[in-house]
Structure formats: C-alpha cells, structure tokens
Amino acid sequence: MATAHIAAAAGDFAPAVLMPTDPKQSTWLAEQLLTDAKLVTDSYGLLGYTGTHQGKPLSIMTSGLGLPSLVLIATELVRSYNVDRIVRIGPSGAIARQLTLGDVIIATGAHTNSYVNEARLPGGHFSAVADFKLAAAAMAAAGDDPNVTVGVVVSNDNPNYQVPSQSGALLKHNVLVAEQETAGLYGVADEYGKQALALLTVTEIYARNNAFISAEEAETANLKAANLAVAALFS
C-alpha cells in the first residue's frame, strides 16, 4: 500500500536500502550499482530505485535534505515496506583538522541540536548511535584505508553555515564532521528495531575557508562510500 510521502507499491523495496541525500545521486548510484534497476517512486522528487547488486536485492531511496525529510522517509520505509537496514551516504563538513576532502566518515554516533529524538526517551536524552554490526562491517571493508575515519558526528537542525562559530566546542568533544540527517536515522532505527549506519563524505572543510570538493573528487569519494555501504548492508 502506498504511503503519504513515498507512494510506492507494496513489495517495491528490498530489505536493504542505500539512502543518499540527493535525487541525482540516487540515479547515478542506481546506474553504478544496480542490475535491472526499476524506478519505484518519484514522489516529492525523491527518487527510489530497486534492483539487484551481485544477485542480492538492493534499493536506493533519496532522503532529501534535513532531519524532518529523512525521518519521514525512513519511518515509512521501515513501517510500511519491510525494510530492515538502511545505510545513509551523504555530504558533510569537516570539523576535525586532520580530515581532507574526499575522506569517508563511519559515523558511530550523532549528536544533535534538534528536538527530533527528544520524545523517544521520557525524562532523558536519547543517544543516537549506529548499529554495531553494520559499523563493524564497514570498518572491515575499509581495512587500513587512511582516508576512512571512524567517530562521532553532529546533525544540525540549523544550516551548517553556523558550524564554524561552534567548532571549538565541537572539537573539544572529538566531533569529526557536521551534517543534517544522521541523528534522525539512528532514532528511527532504534524505535523500530532496525539497523542503520551513516557513511559521510567530507565535501567541505570549514577551517580552510570553506574549501569544497571538486565534482570529480566527489564522484570518486561517493562511490567509495557506496561500496562500503553495500559491504555493510550485505555483511
């Protein structure tokens, strides 16, 4: 049965979902990773594809920008389409000074200034953490790649343009990058007993005059993140 925001048919999604932020990236990833890719939804411009990857069912579903959009999409996937595990890939801005453009972050946890998870734990503060097995599988797939880093990120409810002014406090708590979706994904997965992970590409470095990644570098880095994601999803 179609849902309010995804509007796909029952059975259109595989149990494993790769979740990029951008619809154009969803199309590109479907071309790179899927055999017999089928567009199963384009509702609200958020594209979803299903096919197979090396003989295993895999879906790619756009989250859109920001915590509210991702939470809507992830919730409908796990509640109505029997999705068991989601790995998000998307852009991030580097806070930690050792990071370089194109690095991939395996996000083990996500702080947030959003209220998106506040109601999940009455009387306390919810800890948005990744599924351990997915994170361990991504780490194993990365091996000793020096451009893959494991650690904590921050999911901002406000735009990341405000992050540089907060970087001192974030560095003090070993936050690697800022982005806008991961904490919501981890909250949804925990609520419904599903598995979730975020693999984030460093596309901007705040300490270097907001240096941005080139289109060519981004393509290479995004494919690396996607391949690690697929390894985790099928571990």
Backbone as CSV, one residue per row, in Angstrom:
resi,resn,N_x,N_y,N_z,CA_x,CA_y,CA_z,C_x,C_y,C_z
1,MET,0.839,-1.196,0.000,0.000,0.000,0.000,0.877,1.250,0.000
2,ALA,0.551,2.216,-0.851,1.330,3.439,-0.938,1.234,4.230,0.354
3,THR,2.338,4.906,0.698,2.355,5.768,1.876,2.239,7.225,1.445
4,ALA,2.079,8.103,2.411,1.804,9.509,2.107,2.947,10.205,1.393
5,HIS,4.186,9.790,1.659,5.318,10.519,1.110,6.139,9.717,0.117
6,ILE,6.128,8.393,0.220,6.886,7.574,-0.729,6.019,7.153,-1.909
7,ALA,4.775,6.755,-1.636,3.798,6.439,-2.687,4.256,5.342,-3.637
8,ALA,4.966,4.337,-3.113,5.322,3.162,-3.899,4.379,2.018,-3.546
9,ALA,4.389,0.991,-4.367,3.531,-0.161,-4.123,4.166,-1.095,-3.098
10,ALA,3.345,-1.915,-2.462,3.843,-2.920,-1.535,4.828,-3.827,-2.251
11,GLY,5.936,-4.141,-1.593,6.934,-5.017,-2.183,7.921,-4.337,-3.098
12,ASP,7.818,-3.016,-3.243,8.706,-2.310,-4.164,10.116,-2.118,-3.627
13,PHE,10.304,-2.263,-2.311,11.627,-2.033,-1.738,12.228,-3.326,-1.210
14,ALA,13.543,-3.438,-1.386,14.294,-4.558,-0.824,14.477,-4.340,0.679
15,PRO,14.825,-5.392,1.424,15.075,-5.216,2.861,16.265,-4.306,3.151
16,ALA,17.211,-4.223,2.198,18.408,-3.402,2.357,18.280,-2.148,1.499
17,VAL,18.492,-0.978,2.118,18.329,0.291,1.412,19.572,1.159,1.592
18,LEU,20.077,1.653,0.484,21.120,2.665,0.459,20.429,4.012,0.317
19,MET,20.757,4.977,1.187,19.983,6.221,1.248,20.874,7.451,1.040
20,PRO,20.994,7.927,-0.199,21.677,9.196,-0.438,20.758,10.382,-0.178
21,THR,21.357,11.560,-0.104,20.597,12.774,0.146,19.921,13.311,-1.105
22,ASP,20.620,13.237,-2.226,20.274,13.943,-3.459,19.624,13.005,-4.483
23,PRO,18.502,13.380,-5.093,17.878,12.536,-6.127,18.811,12.224,-7.295
24,LYS,19.621,13.197,-7.717,20.553,12.947,-8.820,21.568,11.883,-8.434
25,GLN,21.991,11.893,-7.176,22.922,10.870,-6.726,22.256,9.504,-6.675
26,SER,20.979,9.468,-6.348,20.254,8.195,-6.360,20.269,7.580,-7.754
27,THR,20.019,8.402,-8.760,20.034,7.913,-10.144,21.419,7.425,-10.527
28,TRP,22.441,8.207,-10.180,23.822,7.825,-10.513,24.210,6.527,-9.818
29,LEU,23.840,6.377,-8.557,24.166,5.156,-7.824,23.421,3.952,-8.387
30,ALA,22.171,4.160,-8.808,21.425,3.065,-9.428,22.131,2.584,-10.693
31,GLU,22.678,3.525,-11.453,23.420,3.172,-12.670,24.712,2.434,-12.343
32,GLN,25.358,2.832,-11.240,26.646,2.240,-10.876,26.508,0.883,-10.196
33,LEU,25.454,0.700,-9.408,25.403,-0.442,-8.505,24.342,-1.489,-8.833
34,LEU,23.267,-1.092,-9.485,22.125,-1.994,-9.639,22.045,-2.642,-11.011
35,THR,21.663,-3.891,-10.999,21.276,-4.588,-12.221,19.755,-4.552,-12.331
36,ASP,19.259,-4.258,-13.526,17.810,-4.193,-13.761,17.127,-3.213,-12.814
37,ALA,17.716,-2.031,-12.670,17.149,-1.014,-11.775,15.788,-0.555,-12.273
38,LYS,14.843,-0.469,-11.352,13.486,-0.003,-11.656,13.163,1.195,-10.769
39,LEU,12.686,2.272,-11.382,12.235,3.426,-10.609,10.903,3.067,-9.958
40,VAL,10.871,3.052,-8.624,9.647,2.632,-7.932,8.890,3.813,-7.329
41,THR,9.545,4.973,-7.211,8.852,6.173,-6.747,9.607,7.415,-7.186
42,ASP,8.838,8.465,-7.467,9.421,9.795,-7.670,8.597,10.838,-6.921
43,SER,7.866,10.384,-5.912,7.009,11.270,-5.135,7.834,12.372,-4.466
44,TYR,7.339,13.614,-4.550,8.018,14.788,-3.995,9.413,14.982,-4.595
45,GLY,9.688,14.368,-5.721,11.002,14.469,-6.343,12.062,13.610,-5.678
46,LEU,11.674,12.784,-4.703,12.605,11.907,-4.006,12.579,10.543,-4.703
47,LEU,13.640,10.253,-5.438,13.651,9.083,-6.307,14.042,7.818,-5.553
48,GLY,13.329,6.719,-5.863,13.644,5.424,-5.296,13.785,4.386,-6.384
49,TYR,14.821,3.560,-6.290,15.090,2.509,-7.271,15.247,1.173,-6.554
50,THR,14.867,0.105,-7.234,15.108,-1.241,-6.723,15.648,-2.107,-7.853
51,GLY,16.627,-2.917,-7.519,17.221,-3.866,-8.458,17.995,-4.892,-7.666
52,THR,19.058,-5.400,-8.264,19.926,-6.334,-7.559,21.366,-5.863,-7.664
53,HIS,22.135,-6.210,-6.653,23.577,-5.944,-6.655,24.276,-7.267,-6.399
54,GLN,24.990,-7.744,-7.410,25.640,-9.047,-7.340,24.654,-10.126,-6.907
55,GLY,23.461,-10.053,-7.476,22.434,-11.059,-7.259,21.590,-10.874,-6.021
56,LYS,21.866,-9.833,-5.224,21.116,-9.609,-3.982,20.221,-8.388,-4.126
57,PRO,18.972,-8.466,-3.651,18.060,-7.325,-3.766,18.582,-6.110,-3.014
58,LEU,18.539,-4.959,-3.684,19.010,-3.717,-3.075,18.152,-2.569,-3.593
59,SER,17.774,-1.668,-2.687,17.052,-0.459,-3.079,17.898,0.769,-2.768
60,ILE,17.660,1.816,-3.525,18.281,3.117,-3.306,17.153,4.123,-3.179
61,MET,17.097,4.832,-2.040,15.996,5.759,-1.797,16.537,7.085,-1.301
62,THR,16.165,8.165,-1.977,16.586,9.508,-1.598,15.943,9.919,-0.278
63,SER,16.735,10.557,0.588,16.187,11.050,1.855,15.703,12.484,1.764
64,GLY,16.318,13.287,0.872,16.091,14.723,0.893,16.936,15.367,1.973
65,LEU,16.948,16.704,1.985,17.783,17.448,2.921,17.106,17.630,4.280
66,GLY,17.866,17.440,5.345,17.398,17.780,6.673,16.773,16.628,7.436
67,LEU,16.758,16.779,8.748,16.221,15.748,9.639,14.751,15.425,9.390
68,PRO,13.862,16.416,9.239,12.447,16.065,9.040,12.206,15.213,7.805
69,SER,12.873,15.549,6.695,12.674,14.782,5.470,13.160,13.349,5.649
70,LEU,14.369,13.191,6.191,14.887,11.835,6.372,14.020,11.021,7.317
71,VAL,13.590,11.621,8.415,12.769,10.879,9.383,11.469,10.397,8.743
72,LEU,10.822,11.235,7.944,9.603,10.820,7.242,9.866,9.612,6.340
73,ILE,10.903,9.721,5.523,11.183,8.660,4.553,11.615,7.377,5.245
74,ALA,12.527,7.478,6.210,12.996,6.275,6.899,11.872,5.591,7.668
75,THR,11.012,6.380,8.300,9.898,5.798,9.055,8.952,5.039,8.132
76,GLU,8.621,5.621,7.000,7.717,4.924,6.079,8.368,3.666,5.503
77,LEU,9.664,3.704,5.255,10.347,2.514,4.741,10.272,1.353,5.729
78,VAL,10.541,1.618,7.001,10.577,0.514,7.972,9.184,0.092,8.417
79,ARG,8.230,1.030,8.445,6.884,0.684,8.895,6.042,0.029,7.811
80,SER,6.189,0.470,6.569,5.255,0.056,5.521,5.867,-0.799,4.423
81,TYR,7.189,-0.835,4.329,7.818,-1.555,3.222,8.775,-2.644,3.684
82,ASN,8.728,-2.992,4.954,9.510,-4.115,5.497,11.007,-3.963,5.281
83,VAL,11.499,-2.739,5.329,12.935,-2.501,5.235,13.575,-2.804,6.591
84,ASP,14.670,-3.560,6.574,15.336,-3.988,7.806,16.573,-3.175,8.138
85,ARG,17.250,-2.662,7.106,18.519,-1.977,7.343,18.709,-0.873,6.309
86,ILE,19.206,0.247,6.789,19.421,1.426,5.954,20.824,1.950,6.204
87,VAL,21.557,2.212,5.134,22.838,2.908,5.257,22.737,4.207,4.482
88,ARG,22.906,5.294,5.206,22.880,6.626,4.603,24.266,6.996,4.097
89,ILE,24.331,7.578,2.913,25.566,8.211,2.451,25.224,9.649,2.079
90,GLY,26.142,10.561,2.347,25.847,11.946,2.055,27.014,12.849,2.384
91,PRO,26.866,14.147,2.123,27.951,15.102,2.322,28.086,15.522,3.773
92,SER,29.249,16.059,4.106,29.482,16.584,5.449,30.587,17.628,5.397
93,GLY,30.611,18.467,6.436,31.653,19.476,6.564,32.620,19.098,7.665
94,ALA,33.908,19.134,7.356,34.925,18.701,8.315,35.109,19.709,9.435
95,ILE,35.113,19.208,10.652,35.451,19.979,11.842,36.849,19.580,12.318
96,ALA,37.096,18.272,12.402,38.410,17.771,12.819,39.469,18.184,11.799
97,ARG,40.591,18.688,12.285,41.586,19.292,11.403,42.387,18.274,10.590
98,GLN,42.377,17.011,10.989,43.156,16.020,10.258,42.446,15.532,8.994
99,LEU,41.177,15.882,8.837,40.409,15.373,7.698,40.740,16.136,6.419
100,THR,40.614,15.428,5.293,40.843,16.023,3.987,39.618,15.821,3.110
101,LEU,39.503,16.630,2.068,38.377,16.498,1.140,38.359,15.097,0.527
102,GLY,37.177,14.495,0.498,37.026,13.154,-0.044,37.130,12.048,0.978
103,ASP,37.536,12.376,2.218,37.564,11.347,3.265,36.151,10.825,3.527
104,VAL,36.070,9.589,3.992,34.789,8.982,4.347,34.747,8.757,5.854
105,ILE,33.649,9.160,6.469,33.464,9.022,7.910,32.456,7.919,8.186
106,ILE,32.837,6.948,9.007,31.901,5.944,9.513,31.357,6.496,10.828
107,ALA,30.110,6.916,10.827,29.534,7.643,11.965,28.996,6.674,13.013
108,THR,29.729,6.529,14.105,29.304,5.615,15.164,28.225,6.223,16.053
109,GLY,28.131,7.543,16.056,27.104,8.228,16.838,26.897,9.621,16.295
110,ALA,25.763,10.228,16.644,25.440,11.559,16.124,24.821,12.417,17.217
111,HIS,25.562,13.441,17.653,24.972,14.475,18.497,23.991,15.284,17.644
112,THR,23.105,16.018,18.290,22.214,16.889,17.523,21.695,18.030,18.387
113,ASN,21.439,19.164,17.737,20.761,20.269,18.413,19.281,20.296,18.056
114,SER,18.821,19.227,17.403,17.416,19.092,17.026,16.619,18.443,18.153
115,TYR,15.310,18.665,18.134,14.415,18.002,19.078,13.809,16.719,18.494
116,VAL,14.350,16.278,17.356,13.733,15.164,16.639,13.664,13.887,17.479
117,ASN,14.602,13.693,18.389,14.635,12.460,19.195,14.225,12.659,20.653
118,GLU,13.823,13.873,21.012,13.564,14.170,22.414,12.455,13.322,23.033
119,ALA,11.439,12.970,22.261,10.306,12.218,22.817,10.571,10.720,22.911
120,ARG,11.725,10.262,22.459,11.974,8.817,22.410,12.294,8.229,23.783
121,LEU,12.834,9.036,24.681,13.248,8.537,25.984,12.712,9.485,27.057
122,PRO,11.529,9.187,27.604,10.907,10.094,28.576,11.833,10.381,29.753
123,GLY,11.994,11.662,30.041,12.791,12.058,31.186,14.289,12.025,30.972
124,GLY,14.724,11.739,29.741,16.164,11.657,29.491,16.523,12.112,28.102
125,HIS,17.772,11.944,27.754,18.260,12.346,26.443,18.665,11.105,25.655
126,PHE,18.089,10.963,24.475,18.327,9.798,23.620,19.728,9.855,23.017
127,SER,20.440,8.736,23.006,21.757,8.638,22.375,21.607,8.025,20.990
128,ALA,21.895,8.810,19.969,21.728,8.352,18.586,23.002,7.645,18.137
129,VAL,22.957,6.330,18.107,24.156,5.549,17.769,23.869,4.591,16.626
130,ALA,24.920,4.255,15.902,24.819,3.344,14.767,24.639,1.904,15.234
131,ASP,24.172,1.081,14.312,24.142,-0.352,14.571,25.578,-0.875,14.582
132,PHE,25.947,-1.588,15.622,27.333,-2.024,15.779,27.767,-2.958,14.651
133,LYS,26.920,-3.898,14.268,27.304,-4.867,13.242,27.532,-4.192,11.893
134,LEU,26.663,-3.234,11.541,26.863,-2.515,10.284,28.151,-1.705,10.323
135,ALA,28.385,-1.021,11.443,29.600,-0.215,11.560,30.850,-1.088,11.494
136,ALA,30.822,-2.227,12.181,31.974,-3.128,12.168,32.221,-3.680,10.769
137,ALA,31.148,-3.978,10.034,31.300,-4.491,8.673,31.889,-3.428,7.749
138,ALA,31.463,-2.184,7.902,32.024,-1.097,7.097,33.496,-0.887,7.425
139,MET,33.845,-0.970,8.710,35.238,-0.830,9.113,36.091,-1.960,8.529
140,ALA,35.572,-3.164,8.549,36.313,-4.296,7.997,36.512,-4.127,6.489
141,ALA,35.481,-3.651,5.809,35.587,-3.434,4.366,36.586,-2.341,4.036
142,ALA,36.687,-1.316,4.907,37.627,-0.212,4.676,39.073,-0.633,4.904
143,GLY,39.287,-1.635,5.744,40.640,-2.092,6.023,41.488,-0.987,6.610
144,ASP,42.689,-0.802,6.070,43.597,0.221,6.589,43.611,1.475,5.721
145,ASP,42.538,1.732,5.010,42.437,2.926,4.164,42.618,4.176,5.036
146,PRO,43.649,4.974,4.784,43.888,6.146,5.629,42.867,7.252,5.450
147,ASN,42.052,7.159,4.416,41.039,8.181,4.148,39.653,7.776,4.628
148,VAL,39.592,6.773,5.499,38.354,6.394,6.177,38.574,6.560,7.670
149,THR,37.707,7.333,8.319,37.833,7.635,9.741,36.545,7.246,10.464
150,VAL,36.697,6.734,11.662,35.562,6.283,12.462,35.376,7.230,13.643
151,GLY,34.116,7.662,13.888,33.888,8.504,15.045,32.521,9.148,15.071
152,VAL,32.396,10.178,15.897,31.116,10.823,16.168,30.944,12.061,15.293
153,VAL,29.699,12.314,14.882,29.363,13.463,14.043,28.304,14.292,14.762
154,VAL,27.967,15.446,14.188,26.870,16.243,14.723,25.862,16.504,13.606
155,SER,24.589,16.276,13.909,23.497,16.522,12.968,22.820,17.822,13.354
156,ASN,22.997,18.841,12.534,22.465,20.167,12.845,21.056,20.346,12.324
157,ASP,20.204,20.892,13.167,18.867,21.261,12.722,18.923,22.571,11.948
158,ASN,19.884,23.421,12.306,20.116,24.659,11.577,21.171,24.412,10.504
159,PRO,21.243,25.262,9.480,22.214,25.034,8.400,23.648,24.992,8.911
160,ASN,24.472,24.209,8.193,25.853,24.022,8.620,26.701,25.284,8.500
161,TYR,26.174,26.348,7.896,26.925,27.597,7.811,27.240,28.154,9.196
162,GLN,26.499,27.744,10.201,26.737,28.245,11.555,27.783,27.434,12.310
163,VAL,28.225,26.328,11.724,29.130,25.428,12.436,30.482,26.055,12.763
164,PRO,31.121,26.814,11.855,32.450,27.344,12.199,32.510,28.073,13.534
165,SER,31.468,28.790,13.884,31.469,29.516,15.151,31.372,28.573,16.355
166,GLN,30.990,27.325,16.110,30.842,26.342,17.186,31.980,25.326,17.194
167,SER,32.927,25.479,16.281,33.916,24.420,16.058,34.788,24.150,17.281
168,GLY,35.095,25.180,18.081,35.925,24.966,19.258,35.299,23.983,20.231
169,ALA,34.033,24.187,20.531,33.330,23.287,21.454,33.177,21.899,20.850
170,LEU,32.920,21.828,19.552,32.754,20.528,18.908,34.072,19.756,18.883
171,LEU,35.174,20.451,18.613,36.489,19.803,18.634,36.810,19.247,20.016
172,LYS,36.392,19.965,21.040,36.639,19.535,22.414,36.006,18.185,22.707
173,HIS,34.907,17.916,21.993,34.206,16.642,22.178,34.468,15.666,21.034
174,ASN,35.554,15.904,20.288,36.024,14.974,19.250,35.002,14.724,18.144
175,VAL,34.213,15.757,17.819,33.270,15.637,16.710,34.042,15.775,15.402
176,LEU,33.816,14.845,14.487,34.575,14.829,13.233,34.004,15.768,12.185
177,VAL,32.698,15.662,11.942,32.062,16.432,10.863,30.669,16.873,11.294
178,ALA,30.132,17.846,10.558,28.747,18.276,10.736,27.945,17.912,9.496
179,GLU,26.690,17.541,9.704,25.761,17.244,8.612,24.358,17.449,9.141
180,GLN,23.315,16.959,8.451,21.963,17.335,8.849,20.939,16.200,8.911
181,GLU,21.378,14.947,8.916,20.384,13.874,8.867,20.606,12.680,9.799
182,THR,21.845,12.354,10.140,22.167,11.050,10.732,21.458,10.771,12.056
183,ALA,21.377,11.754,12.942,20.739,11.510,14.243,19.295,11.057,14.080
184,GLY,18.603,11.600,13.101,17.222,11.190,12.848,17.125,9.755,12.378
185,LEU,18.044,9.354,11.508,18.057,7.970,11.022,18.287,7.001,12.171
186,TYR,19.238,7.304,13.045,19.533,6.397,14.153,18.360,6.320,15.128
187,GLY,17.651,7.413,15.296,16.472,7.396,16.161,15.364,6.525,15.611
188,VAL,15.098,6.635,14.315,14.056,5.814,13.680,14.419,4.333,13.777
189,ALA,15.666,4.006,13.467,16.090,2.608,13.509,15.935,2.019,14.903
190,ASP,16.296,2.787,15.919,16.171,2.296,17.290,14.702,2.084,17.671
191,GLU,13.850,3.015,17.275,12.432,2.912,17.624,11.797,1.651,17.064
192,TYR,12.182,1.286,15.840,11.527,0.160,15.168,12.373,-1.112,15.154
193,GLY,13.480,-1.121,15.880,14.296,-2.320,15.973,14.975,-2.686,14.674
194,LYS,15.427,-1.690,13.927,16.093,-1.915,12.646,17.570,-1.542,12.752
195,GLN,18.310,-1.788,11.681,19.740,-1.483,11.638,19.978,-0.240,10.787
196,ALA,20.869,0.630,11.242,21.174,1.841,10.476,22.619,2.263,10.685
197,LEU,23.150,2.895,9.646,24.517,3.400,9.664,24.585,4.582,8.714
198,ALA,25.492,5.515,8.994,25.763,6.615,8.070,27.236,6.619,7.700
199,LEU,27.504,6.745,6.396,28.852,6.895,5.862,28.887,8.237,5.142
200,LEU,29.666,9.167,5.654,29.602,10.546,5.207,30.891,10.948,4.497
201,THR,30.747,11.573,3.346,31.892,12.061,2.591,32.205,13.497,3.006
202,VAL,33.468,13.793,3.234,33.885,15.160,3.544,33.891,15.964,2.246
203,THR,32.921,16.833,2.107,32.799,17.645,0.893,33.170,19.105,1.128
204,GLU,33.409,19.473,2.388,33.726,20.853,2.735,34.610,20.848,3.976
205,ILE,35.549,21.788,4.039,36.411,21.920,5.217,36.278,23.331,5.738
206,TYR,35.675,23.466,6.916,35.379,24.785,7.469,36.648,25.568,7.803
207,ALA,37.689,24.883,8.286,38.898,25.574,8.724,39.749,26.082,7.566
208,ARG,39.390,25.717,6.351,40.172,26.146,5.180,39.305,27.018,4.273
209,ASN,38.744,28.050,4.879,37.909,28.989,4.125,36.778,28.287,3.373
210,ASN,36.202,27.284,4.044,35.090,26.514,3.470,35.440,25.924,2.103
211,ALA,36.629,25.320,2.018,37.061,24.677,0.772,36.088,23.570,0.401
212,PHE,35.723,23.493,-0.885,34.772,22.498,-1.360,35.469,21.461,-2.230
213,ILE,34.915,20.269,-2.257,35.422,19.195,-3.082,35.047,19.450,-4.547
214,SER,35.890,18.985,-5.464,35.570,19.108,-6.884,34.571,18.031,-7.282
215,ALA,33.931,18.210,-8.412,32.940,17.234,-8.882,33.585,15.867,-9.111
216,GLU,34.801,15.857,-9.647,35.487,14.595,-9.919,35.859,13.881,-8.622
217,GLU,36.373,14.640,-7.658,36.727,14.053,-6.362,35.486,13.539,-5.641
218,ALA,34.397,14.279,-5.745,33.156,13.876,-5.087,32.644,12.553,-5.645
219,GLU,32.733,12.391,-6.958,32.258,11.150,-7.570,33.047,9.955,-7.062
220,THR,34.363,10.094,-7.006,35.218,9.010,-6.510,34.915,8.698,-5.046
221,ALA,34.805,9.741,-4.230,34.552,9.548,-2.803,33.168,8.960,-2.559
222,ASN,32.170,9.421,-3.293,30.808,8.903,-3.110,30.728,7.434,-3.480
223,LEU,31.458,7.026,-4.523,31.444,5.617,-4.906,32.142,4.769,-3.847
224,LYS,33.207,5.304,-3.250,33.864,4.581,-2.153,32.886,4.386,-0.999
225,ALA,32.203,5.460,-0.617,31.233,5.362,0.479,30.135,4.364,0.144
226,ALA,29.660,4.402,-1.102,28.590,3.486,-1.517,29.047,2.038,-1.463
227,ASN,30.272,1.772,-1.894,30.774,0.398,-1.854,30.938,-0.093,-0.421
228,LEU,31.392,0.775,0.476,31.454,0.396,1.894,30.057,0.150,2.449
229,ALA,29.097,0.981,2.012,27.722,0.816,2.455,27.148,-0.531,2.028
230,VAL,27.383,-0.886,0.779,26.875,-2.158,0.266,27.533,-3.328,1.011
231,ALA,28.833,-3.210,1.272,29.511,-4.263,2.043,28.880,-4.431,3.416
232,ALA,28.519,-3.298,4.044,27.878,-3.375,5.361,26.479,-3.966,5.266
233,LEU,25.711,-3.523,4.278,24.327,-3.995,4.123,24.245,-5.493,3.903
234,PHE,25.240,-6.065,3.226,25.198,-7.484,2.893,26.176,-8.310,3.709
235,SER,26.644,-7.754,4.829,27.586,-8.490,5.671,26.880,-9.623,6.404
